Amino acid sequence: MTCCGKAKNIVRGYANLAIDKATGENKYEFTDSRIRTCHGCDKSTWLTWTEYYDWLKAQGVVNIIKNFDDLSKLPELPKKENRKGTKLFCMICKCFIPAAARVPEKKCELGKW
């Protein structure tokens, strides 16, 4: 989410993801290596969008808004293994990794990229 910098970078990450899916190419050369790094990280988790939104809901609107600039202040996302229908997220910063990996300014919370 907002660990990618400003809210505009979140939008940029999702836009770059959409462009990459539409063209079948990666806009940035670092995207694949970032995603591979996250696959091997013990702080990555595999959630469905419903599980992700349920976690956000459980944190409460006030806490989400209060910590919107740094969601790492909130409890970690639950650790789950890859299953059908799941997506890769960071347990610490709460980012959807395929979008976050496409933001040049994004820095990994653990310093891995």
Summary of the structure (lengths in Angstrom):
residues: 113
radius of gyration: 13.5
end to end distance: 16.4
largest distance: 38.8
contacts: 311
relative contact order: 0.27
helix: 47%
strand: 8%
